[in-house]
Amino acid sequence: MIPRRPEPELMLEPEQARAYADADFAAPHEGFVDAFAEAFPGPVTGPVLDLGCGPGDVSLRFAAHYPACEVDGLDGAPAMLAAGDALMAGHPAAPRVHLAEGCLPEARGPRAPYATIISNSLLHHLHEPAVLWQTIVRDGAAGAAVFVMDLRRPDSEQTVKALVAEYAADDPDVLRRDFEHSLRAAFTPDEVRAQLADAGLDDFAVRATSDRHMIIFGHLPEAT
């Protein structure tokens, strides 16, 4: 297994933000919503917290899929949030999506505690992964549904290069570079299981869903 190599926690470059907002992430982002629906069948109502929302594409897709919910998105990069303005403009779910700037762990969801918390591709950015799980425990209601999707670190340099070649060969340089850095910064499923155990979330499931992704999901402990 290659060693983890952390990357910058925040995407602060306007070029990065524009590239992400302009890129076609429809398939993986719809896949995120579909995977959530498979893990947690049934309706979602009320406020939802989206941690590391970026430009807000997942927030919008989630709100569109669940018309009885509202999504509060938090992200620490002003450029990413600004790049989301074009995504929000005219989107039918936009009135139910509220994005705000804030870095964990200082920032908190404005309507905590939440019965539903989601996060897509935030974990690998964090230098201290415990921050994510601590925030979820702090801002989640008892029994809250939690769903996290992230990259998982490849086992060799050859696999890193092969994944970049397969999935980012035609992307702008900034996206191809960031994808390679993110693969190296990602955690393994076993590392995530250890994080969950430290956070008291041993019952959460950790599953590989593709050659580069994993999902982590479960319910927060019920109040005693």
VMD Tcl script that draws the C-alpha trace (Angstrom):
set ca {
  {0.00 0.00 0.00}
  {1.38 3.42 -0.93}
  {1.71 5.90 1.96}
  {-0.90 8.61 2.32}
  {0.18 12.00 1.02}
  {-2.19 14.74 2.27}
  {-3.22 17.51 -0.11}
  {-4.40 21.08 0.63}
  {-7.62 21.03 2.62}
  {-9.29 23.84 0.66}
  {-9.68 24.45 -3.07}
  {-8.94 28.18 -3.04}
  {-7.83 28.76 -6.63}
  {-10.51 30.33 -8.87}
  {-9.18 28.19 -11.74}
  {-9.83 25.07 -9.69}
  {-13.31 26.20 -8.73}
  {-14.30 27.03 -12.30}
  {-12.96 23.71 -13.57}
  {-14.98 21.79 -11.00}
  {-18.15 23.79 -11.61}
  {-17.82 23.36 -15.39}
  {-16.92 19.67 -15.31}
  {-19.50 16.99 -16.00}
  {-19.92 15.16 -12.72}
  {-23.51 14.14 -13.48}
  {-22.82 10.39 -13.36}
  {-20.90 10.23 -10.05}
  {-23.12 12.83 -8.37}
  {-26.33 11.09 -9.43}
  {-24.61 7.90 -8.32}
  {-24.14 9.46 -4.90}
  {-27.88 10.15 -4.59}
  {-28.77 6.69 -5.90}
  {-26.39 5.03 -3.43}
  {-27.91 7.04 -0.58}
  {-31.39 5.93 -1.64}
  {-30.24 2.31 -1.66}
  {-28.69 2.60 1.80}
  {-31.66 4.49 3.25}
  {-34.89 3.56 1.44}
  {-37.84 5.82 1.99}
  {-38.48 9.56 2.05}
  {-36.17 12.25 3.41}
  {-37.84 15.24 5.02}
  {-36.72 18.36 6.84}
  {-33.23 19.88 6.95}
  {-30.24 17.94 5.55}
  {-26.60 18.89 6.20}
  {-24.14 18.54 3.30}
  {-20.55 18.80 4.56}
  {-17.97 19.93 1.99}
  {-20.67 20.84 -0.52}
  {-18.33 22.53 -3.03}
  {-20.30 24.34 -5.76}
  {-23.47 22.62 -4.57}
  {-24.14 20.14 -7.37}
  {-24.75 17.21 -5.01}
  {-26.86 19.43 -2.74}
  {-29.07 20.38 -5.69}
  {-29.38 16.82 -6.96}
  {-30.22 15.55 -3.48}
  {-32.87 18.24 -2.99}
  {-34.35 17.47 -6.41}
  {-34.58 13.77 -5.55}
  {-36.17 14.45 -2.15}
  {-38.67 17.31 -2.63}
  {-39.69 17.35 1.05}
  {-36.20 18.25 2.29}
  {-34.04 21.36 2.45}
  {-30.25 21.13 2.18}
  {-27.81 23.26 4.16}
  {-24.39 23.03 2.51}
  {-21.12 24.00 4.19}
  {-17.79 24.51 2.42}
  {-14.59 26.26 3.45}
  {-13.58 27.53 -0.01}
  {-15.19 30.82 -1.10}
  {-14.16 30.23 -4.72}
  {-16.02 26.92 -4.81}
  {-19.17 28.46 -3.39}
  {-18.97 31.36 -5.84}
  {-18.59 28.93 -8.73}
  {-21.86 27.35 -7.66}
  {-23.86 30.47 -8.46}
  {-24.29 29.34 -12.05}
  {-25.47 25.91 -10.93}
  {-28.03 27.44 -8.60}
  {-29.40 29.94 -11.12}
  {-32.75 28.72 -12.35}
  {-32.44 25.24 -10.84}
  {-35.87 24.10 -9.66}
  {-34.49 22.85 -6.33}
  {-32.40 25.97 -5.64}
  {-34.95 27.61 -3.29}
  {-34.47 24.62 -0.95}
  {-30.65 24.67 -1.04}
  {-28.69 27.05 1.19}
  {-24.89 27.14 0.84}
  {-22.63 28.85 3.37}
  {-18.92 29.30 3.96}
  {-17.39 27.60 6.97}
  {-14.44 25.41 7.94}
  {-14.74 22.40 10.20}
  {-14.77 22.02 13.12}
  {-15.56 25.68 13.87}
  {-18.50 25.89 11.47}
  {-21.69 24.10 12.29}
  {-24.90 23.43 10.49}
  {-27.30 26.32 11.09}
  {-30.19 24.00 11.91}
  {-28.43 21.33 13.96}
  {-29.25 18.72 15.03}
  {-29.93 17.13 11.63}
  {-31.72 13.85 11.00}
  {-29.77 13.43 7.74}
  {-26.10 14.27 7.07}
  {-24.33 13.68 3.76}
  {-20.81 14.33 2.50}
  {-19.18 13.70 -0.87}
  {-15.40 13.73 -1.37}
  {-14.55 15.76 1.72}
  {-12.82 13.13 3.86}
  {-9.66 12.81 1.75}
  {-9.08 16.59 1.94}
  {-8.91 16.61 5.73}
  {-5.51 16.47 7.37}
  {-7.24 15.27 10.55}
  {-10.06 12.92 9.49}
  {-11.49 12.81 13.01}
  {-12.81 16.32 12.35}
  {-15.45 14.93 10.00}
  {-16.72 12.25 12.37}
  {-16.69 14.61 15.34}
  {-18.72 17.16 13.38}
  {-21.23 14.50 12.35}
  {-21.67 13.35 15.93}
  {-21.99 16.95 17.14}
  {-24.45 18.17 14.49}
  {-26.45 14.98 13.99}
  {-29.63 14.10 15.84}
  {-29.90 10.83 17.74}
  {-30.42 8.08 15.18}
  {-29.53 10.37 12.25}
  {-28.87 8.82 8.85}
  {-25.27 9.49 7.78}
  {-23.93 8.86 4.29}
  {-20.38 9.62 3.13}
  {-18.80 8.84 -0.23}
  {-15.10 9.28 -0.90}
  {-12.13 8.05 -2.85}
  {-10.05 5.18 -1.55}
  {-6.29 5.09 -1.83}
  {-4.86 2.69 -4.43}
  {-2.38 0.03 -3.41}
  {0.36 0.94 -5.87}
  {1.83 3.73 -7.98}
  {0.88 1.78 -11.07}
  {-2.77 1.77 -10.02}
  {-2.71 5.53 -9.39}
  {-1.39 6.15 -12.90}
  {-3.87 3.72 -14.43}
  {-6.85 5.33 -12.71}
  {-5.77 8.81 -13.78}
  {-5.31 7.59 -17.35}
  {-8.71 5.89 -17.40}
  {-10.86 8.54 -15.75}
  {-9.07 11.88 -16.26}
  {-7.13 11.59 -19.50}
  {-9.34 14.14 -21.29}
  {-9.84 16.47 -18.32}
  {-8.20 19.90 -17.97}
  {-4.74 19.78 -16.42}
  {-5.99 21.12 -13.08}
  {-8.57 18.34 -12.74}
  {-6.14 15.63 -13.79}
  {-3.56 16.91 -11.29}
  {-6.13 17.17 -8.50}
  {-7.47 13.68 -9.16}
  {-3.99 12.18 -8.83}
  {-3.33 14.16 -5.64}
  {-6.70 13.14 -4.23}
  {-6.06 9.45 -4.87}
  {-2.81 9.73 -2.93}
  {-4.54 11.66 -0.12}
  {-7.44 9.24 0.24}
  {-7.82 6.71 3.03}
  {-8.19 2.96 2.79}
  {-11.37 1.24 4.01}
  {-9.44 -0.22 6.97}
  {-8.17 3.24 7.93}
  {-11.74 4.54 7.84}
  {-12.94 1.66 10.02}
  {-10.30 2.63 12.59}
  {-11.48 6.26 12.44}
  {-15.06 5.16 13.01}
  {-14.08 3.01 15.96}
  {-12.30 5.98 17.55}
  {-15.44 8.10 17.03}
  {-17.77 5.53 18.56}
  {-19.34 4.74 15.19}
  {-18.34 1.10 14.97}
  {-21.74 0.12 13.54}
  {-21.24 2.13 10.35}
  {-20.71 0.13 7.16}
  {-17.69 0.73 4.90}
  {-18.02 -0.63 1.37}
  {-15.95 -0.34 -1.78}
  {-18.29 0.58 -4.62}
  {-15.88 0.94 -7.56}
  {-12.20 0.74 -8.39}
  {-11.73 4.13 -6.71}
  {-14.73 4.88 -4.45}
  {-16.12 3.74 -1.13}
  {-19.23 4.58 0.84}
  {-19.53 4.89 4.61}
  {-23.00 4.91 6.11}
  {-25.06 4.18 9.18}
  {-27.22 5.67 11.89}
  {-25.90 7.70 14.79}
  {-26.53 6.06 18.16}
  {-29.98 6.56 19.59}
  {-30.29 8.71 22.70}
  {-29.99 6.73 25.93}
}
mol new
graphics top color blue
foreach p $ca { graphics top sphere $p radius 0.5 }
foreach p [lrange $ca 0 end-1] q [lrange $ca 1 end] { graphics top cylinder $p $q radius 0.2 }
display resetview
